[in-house]
C-alpha cells in the first residue's frame, strides 16, 4: 500500500533519470551525431520522449486522483485496527502494549506456542480511577464465530484505585477474564490524503484545496520533468556518460522542494489559490522553452546562376 502511495513520485522521477542516463550514453558514444547526420534531429527526440511522458502522465494522474487516496484509506484503517486488536503472536516479553486507549499490557515471560504468558501486569483507566491486575499466568481464547478475544487470568491480585474518594480496594482471584473489544468497523478520523478527490474539489478548506491542486499537478510534473531531461542530457563526446546525472538530481530536488513549499503556502493561505502551487511548474515550463532546441529555418536554395558558378 505504501508503494502505491509513493508511485506518483517514483514513476516521474524514474522516467526523468532514465531519459537523462540513456541520452547521455548516446551523446558520449557519438550515436546522437550519427542520428543527426541521418536526418533525425532534436525534435524527433522531443516527440519520442513527449509521447512516452504523456502515456505515463495519464497513469500517474490516475494513481494520484484515485489509487493513492484509496491506499491511504486502507493504511489508516489497518493502523486503527492494529491499535485496537490484541494478539499474543505479536507480543514480545518485557514490552508495554496499549490495548485500545485505556489499557496497558506487560508480560515478563511468553510462550507463543501455547498462547500463554507468565507474570503479567495489566493497567486500565476507568471513569472512576485505575484498575491494576497482576497475574501469574494469562492465556488467550478466541470465539471463531464472533471473532472476539478474551484474556483469562490465573492466580493473581486485582487493585481498584479511586482517584476522587480514595477508597481503594484489593482482591485476590484464582480465575478472571477480560473481554477485549473488537470492532469490525472502526471509524477512522478524516485525513485529507485519504479523502476522495471529489470531496477535496468541493471543499473550502485551504489545506484540502492544496491537496486537490497537488493531485492535479502530478501528471503535468511527469511531462515537464521528462522534457527537462532532454537538455540536461547533452554531453560532449567521449565525456563521462553520467556527467549530467548529478546536475539532474540537484535540479529535481530544487523543483520538488519548491512544489512542497508552494503547497504549504496555499495551506497557510500565504498565497492565493492562483497561482497556488502552479508557480514552480510555470517556472519550469519557462525554463524548458529557453533550453529546448528551436526549429531552424531552411535557407533558400541557390538559383541557377549560382549552380553554374559552382560547377565552373
Backbone torsions as a table, in degrees:
resi	resn	phi	psi	omega
1	UNK	NA	-38.5	178.2
2	UNK	-69.3	-29.6	174.6
3	UNK	-65.4	-41.4	177.4
4	UNK	-60.6	-40.5	178.8
5	UNK	-63.8	-37.8	-174.8
6	UNK	-83.3	-12.5	-174.0
7	UNK	-63.0	-30.5	-178.2
8	UNK	-65.9	-19.8	174.6
9	UNK	-100.4	-37.8	-176.6
10	UNK	-66.6	-42.5	-176.3
11	UNK	-65.5	-49.7	177.3
12	UNK	-61.8	-39.0	-179.9
13	UNK	-65.0	-41.6	179.6
14	UNK	-64.1	-44.2	178.2
15	UNK	-62.6	-43.5	179.8
16	UNK	-57.6	-51.4	-179.0
17	UNK	-69.8	-34.0	179.5
18	UNK	-63.8	-41.6	178.9
19	UNK	-66.4	-41.3	178.8
20	UNK	-60.5	-48.3	-177.0
21	UNK	-67.5	-43.8	-176.2
22	UNK	-65.5	-47.3	-178.3
23	UNK	-71.3	-33.5	175.8
24	UNK	-61.2	-38.3	177.6
25	UNK	-64.5	-40.9	178.5
26	UNK	-65.5	-36.9	178.4
27	UNK	-65.6	-48.8	-175.9
28	UNK	-66.9	-30.1	-180.0
29	UNK	-86.9	0.9	179.4
30	UNK	79.0	8.6	-178.5
31	UNK	-70.2	-34.5	179.0
32	UNK	-64.8	-39.4	177.3
33	UNK	-62.3	-41.2	178.6
34	UNK	-65.5	-39.5	179.0
35	UNK	-64.4	-44.6	-178.1
36	UNK	-67.4	-34.7	176.6
37	UNK	-69.4	-19.4	176.7
38	UNK	-91.7	4.5	177.4
39	UNK	95.2	3.1	178.2
40	UNK	-95.1	95.7	-172.3
41	UNK	-86.6	-173.7	-177.2
42	UNK	-61.0	-33.6	-176.4
43	UNK	-72.2	-20.0	171.5
44	UNK	-65.8	-39.7	177.9
45	UNK	-68.1	-37.7	178.3
46	UNK	-61.9	-44.7	-179.1
47	UNK	-65.2	-40.3	-179.1
48	UNK	-64.6	-46.9	-179.8
49	UNK	-67.1	-39.0	-179.6
50	UNK	-62.8	-41.1	178.8
51	UNK	-62.0	-45.9	179.1
52	UNK	-64.2	-39.9	-179.5
53	UNK	-65.9	-38.7	179.5
54	UNK	-65.5	-40.8	177.7
55	UNK	-62.9	-44.4	179.6
56	UNK	-70.1	-31.6	179.0
57	UNK	-63.2	-36.4	177.2
58	UNK	-66.1	-38.9	177.0
59	UNK	-64.8	-46.0	-178.4
60	UNK	-64.5	-39.2	178.1
61	UNK	-63.0	-42.6	176.5
62	UNK	-62.9	-40.3	176.7
63	UNK	-62.8	-42.8	-176.2
64	UNK	-71.1	-38.4	-176.2
65	UNK	-79.9	-32.4	-171.4
66	UNK	-125.9	-50.0	-173.0
67	UNK	-69.9	-44.7	-178.4
68	UNK	-64.5	-45.2	175.7
69	UNK	-59.5	-39.1	178.3
70	UNK	-63.3	-46.8	-179.6
71	UNK	-63.1	-37.6	178.4
72	UNK	-64.7	-40.6	177.2
73	UNK	-61.6	-40.9	179.0
74	UNK	-64.9	-39.8	179.5
75	UNK	-63.7	-47.6	-179.5
76	UNK	-64.6	-35.9	178.0
77	UNK	-67.1	-42.6	178.0
78	UNK	-63.5	-40.3	178.6
79	UNK	-64.1	-40.2	179.3
80	UNK	-65.1	-41.6	178.2
81	UNK	-67.8	-37.4	-179.5
82	UNK	-64.8	-33.2	178.8
83	UNK	-69.8	-33.0	-174.3
84	UNK	-95.9	-14.2	-179.3
85	UNK	-96.5	147.0	179.7
86	UNK	-128.9	134.7	179.8
87	UNK	-147.6	130.9	178.7
88	UNK	-59.0	-28.3	-178.3
89	UNK	-64.7	-20.3	-178.3
90	UNK	-101.5	0.1	-173.0
91	UNK	-92.7	144.8	173.6
92	UNK	-119.3	157.6	-178.5
93	UNK	-71.6	147.3	174.1
94	UNK	57.1	38.5	174.5
95	UNK	-133.5	142.1	179.1
96	UNK	-84.6	137.4	179.1
97	UNK	-128.8	133.8	176.4
98	UNK	-90.1	122.4	175.6
99	UNK	-102.2	95.3	-172.7
100	UNK	77.5	-148.1	-177.2
101	UNK	-101.0	-17.2	-170.0
102	UNK	-123.9	13.4	-174.1
103	UNK	-136.4	134.7	178.6
104	UNK	-124.4	136.0	-175.4
105	UNK	-125.0	138.3	177.2
106	UNK	-145.2	136.6	174.9
107	UNK	-133.5	146.9	179.8
108	UNK	-93.8	-23.6	-179.6
109	UNK	-144.3	138.4	-172.0
110	UNK	-139.4	141.1	174.6
111	UNK	-123.1	106.4	-178.5
112	UNK	-69.5	-30.1	-178.0
113	UNK	-66.1	-40.4	-177.9
114	UNK	-97.7	-0.4	-175.6
115	UNK	53.8	46.2	-179.8
116	UNK	-128.5	151.6	177.8
117	UNK	-135.9	146.3	179.6
118	UNK	-115.6	149.2	178.2
119	UNK	54.1	71.5	-172.8
120	UNK	-105.1	142.2	175.6
121	UNK	-123.3	129.8	177.5
122	UNK	-128.8	130.1	-178.9
123	UNK	-122.2	125.9	-173.8
124	UNK	-131.1	137.4	176.2
125	UNK	-97.3	131.6	176.4
126	UNK	-124.2	166.0	177.0
127	UNK	-58.5	-29.4	-178.5
128	UNK	-87.3	-22.4	-176.2
129	UNK	166.6	-134.2	-177.5
130	UNK	-130.2	149.2	175.9
131	UNK	-124.3	128.5	-178.4
132	UNK	-121.4	131.6	-178.4
133	UNK	-127.0	130.1	171.5
134	UNK	-115.1	134.1	179.9
135	UNK	-140.5	144.8	179.1
136	UNK	-75.3	-24.7	-178.7
137	UNK	-152.1	144.5	177.6
138	UNK	-140.6	137.9	171.9
139	UNK	-135.0	160.7	-174.2
140	UNK	-112.1	134.8	174.1
141	UNK	-120.5	152.5	-175.8
142	UNK	-136.8	137.9	176.0
143	UNK	-94.2	108.8	-175.9
144	UNK	-65.2	-28.3	-178.7
145	UNK	-74.7	-46.8	-179.0
146	UNK	-85.8	-20.2	-176.8
147	UNK	74.3	15.4	-178.1
148	UNK	-93.7	153.1	179.8
149	UNK	-122.9	148.2	-179.4
150	UNK	-136.9	135.6	173.6
151	UNK	-95.3	127.6	179.9
152	UNK	-108.3	120.4	-178.5
153	UNK	-98.2	139.8	-179.1
154	UNK	-125.7	128.2	174.7
155	UNK	54.0	87.2	-179.6
156	UNK	-156.5	-172.6	178.7
157	UNK	-124.5	145.6	-178.8
158	UNK	-127.9	128.8	-178.5
159	UNK	-119.4	133.4	175.0
160	UNK	-114.9	115.2	-176.1
161	UNK	-108.5	113.6	-179.0
162	UNK	-88.9	122.3	-178.3
163	UNK	-73.5	-39.3	-173.1
164	UNK	-88.2	-50.5	-174.5
165	UNK	-83.3	-26.1	-178.1
166	UNK	75.4	5.8	179.8
167	UNK	-87.4	80.3	-178.7
168	UNK	-75.3	154.1	-179.7
169	UNK	-132.3	151.1	178.4
170	UNK	-136.5	140.9	179.8
171	UNK	-143.2	156.6	177.4
172	UNK	-116.9	141.8	-177.2
173	UNK	-140.7	154.6	172.1
174	UNK	-96.8	-26.2	178.1
175	UNK	-152.4	138.4	179.0
176	UNK	-154.4	153.5	-177.9
177	UNK	-129.0	151.0	178.5
178	UNK	-133.1	101.9	176.3
179	UNK	-67.2	136.7	178.4
180	UNK	-98.2	131.8	-180.0
181	UNK	-70.4	125.5	177.0
182	UNK	-127.8	103.5	178.3
183	UNK	-96.6	126.7	-179.8
184	UNK	-72.4	-38.0	179.9
185	UNK	-115.7	89.2	-179.9
186	UNK	-85.2	123.9	-179.9
187	UNK	-65.4	135.6	179.1
188	UNK	-107.9	131.8	-178.3
189	UNK	-65.5	158.4	-175.4
190	UNK	-66.4	128.4	174.3
191	UNK	-129.3	126.9	-175.8
192	UNK	-67.2	-28.5	178.0
193	UNK	-67.6	-23.5	179.1
194	UNK	-99.9	-3.8	-177.4
195	UNK	-72.5	149.1	177.2
196	UNK	-65.4	147.5	-178.1
197	UNK	-62.4	-36.8	178.5
198	UNK	-63.3	-34.6	177.4
199	UNK	-67.2	-41.8	179.0
200	UNK	-66.1	-35.6	-177.2
201	UNK	-64.8	-28.7	-178.2
202	UNK	-101.4	3.2	-177.5
203	UNK	-85.0	145.6	176.8
204	UNK	-95.9	-1.9	179.6
205	UNK	-72.6	128.5	-179.9
206	UNK	-59.0	-35.4	179.7
207	UNK	-68.3	-38.0	176.2
208	UNK	-66.0	-40.4	-179.2
209	UNK	-65.4	-38.7	177.9
210	UNK	-63.8	-41.4	177.1
211	UNK	-64.2	-38.3	178.9
212	UNK	-64.3	-44.7	178.0
213	UNK	-64.5	-37.3	179.0
214	UNK	-61.1	-42.8	179.9
215	UNK	-64.7	-37.2	179.2
216	UNK	-70.8	-25.5	-173.3
217	UNK	-84.8	-12.7	-173.8
218	UNK	-65.6	-38.8	178.2
219	UNK	-65.3	-41.4	177.6
220	UNK	-63.4	-40.0	178.6
221	UNK	-61.5	-38.2	179.4
222	UNK	-59.4	-45.4	-178.9
223	UNK	-68.6	-45.2	-177.8
224	UNK	-63.1	-42.9	-179.5
225	UNK	-66.1	-40.4	179.7
226	UNK	-62.9	-41.5	178.0
227	UNK	-70.4	-33.9	177.7
228	UNK	-64.0	-28.6	-179.8
229	UNK	-64.8	-24.5	-178.0
230	UNK	-64.3	-56.3	178.5
231	UNK	-68.6	-29.0	-179.7
232	UNK	-73.2	-14.0	-178.0
233	UNK	-91.0	-3.6	-178.4
234	UNK	-68.8	119.5	-179.6
235	UNK	-132.8	140.9	177.4
236	UNK	-66.0	147.4	179.6
237	UNK	-57.0	146.0	178.3
238	UNK	64.1	19.2	170.8
239	UNK	-96.1	172.8	179.1
240	UNK	-61.8	133.5	-176.3
241	UNK	-72.5	-14.2	177.6
242	UNK	-107.7	22.3	-175.0
243	UNK	-64.6	-33.3	-176.5
244	UNK	-97.8	-0.4	-176.7
245	UNK	-65.8	-43.0	179.5
246	UNK	-62.4	-42.3	177.0
247	UNK	-61.9	-41.1	179.7
248	UNK	-63.6	-39.8	179.6
249	UNK	-66.1	-42.3	179.3
250	UNK	-62.5	-45.0	179.4
251	UNK	-61.5	-40.2	179.6
252	UNK	-63.5	-44.6	-178.7
253	UNK	-64.4	-37.5	177.0
254	UNK	-62.9	-47.2	-178.8
255	UNK	-64.6	-44.1	-178.5
256	UNK	-65.7	-42.4	180.0
257	UNK	-68.7	-35.2	174.8
258	UNK	-63.8	-36.3	176.8
259	UNK	-64.5	-40.5	177.4
260	UNK	-66.4	-38.4	177.3
261	UNK	-63.6	-43.5	178.9
262	UNK	-61.7	-40.9	178.4
263	UNK	-62.6	-42.5	178.9
264	UNK	-64.7	-39.6	179.3
265	UNK	-64.1	-38.6	177.3
266	UNK	-66.6	-41.1	179.0
267	UNK	-60.8	-38.8	-178.3
268	UNK	-91.7	6.6	178.1
269	UNK	59.4	33.9	175.4
270	UNK	-86.3	-10.2	180.0
271	UNK	-142.7	148.8	-177.2
272	UNK	-68.6	158.8	178.0
273	UNK	-54.9	-29.8	169.7
274	UNK	-126.2	123.3	15.1
275	UNK	-76.7	-9.7	176.3
276	UNK	55.1	-129.3	178.9
277	UNK	-92.0	8.9	-173.7
278	UNK	-85.0	-15.9	-173.2
279	UNK	-65.3	-34.0	174.0
280	UNK	-64.0	-36.3	179.1
281	UNK	-68.9	-39.2	177.5
282	UNK	-65.4	-39.5	177.3
283	UNK	-63.1	-41.0	178.5
284	UNK	-67.3	-37.0	177.4
285	UNK	-63.8	-40.7	176.3
286	UNK	-63.3	-39.2	177.1
287	UNK	-63.6	-37.6	179.1
288	UNK	-65.6	-41.1	178.1
289	UNK	-60.4	-30.7	179.7
290	UNK	-79.6	-34.8	-173.1
291	UNK	-90.9	-30.7	-176.5
292	UNK	-67.6	149.8	-178.6
293	UNK	-66.4	150.3	178.6
294	UNK	-105.0	145.4	179.5
295	UNK	-69.3	130.6	179.6
296	UNK	-88.8	139.4	177.1
297	UNK	-78.9	138.7	178.3
298	UNK	-72.7	137.8	177.7
299	UNK	-73.9	143.2	178.9
300	UNK	-62.0	139.5	-178.2
301	UNK	-67.0	151.0	-177.3
302	UNK	-71.7	149.8	-178.3
303	UNK	-77.2	178.8	-179.3
304	UNK	-61.6	-36.7	-177.2
305	UNK	-64.4	-39.2	179.7
306	UNK	-67.5	-33.8	177.1
307	UNK	-62.5	-41.0	-178.8
308	UNK	-67.7	-38.2	179.8
309	UNK	-68.5	-35.6	178.7
310	UNK	-66.9	-42.2	179.4
311	UNK	-62.5	-40.5	179.9
312	UNK	-67.4	NA	NA
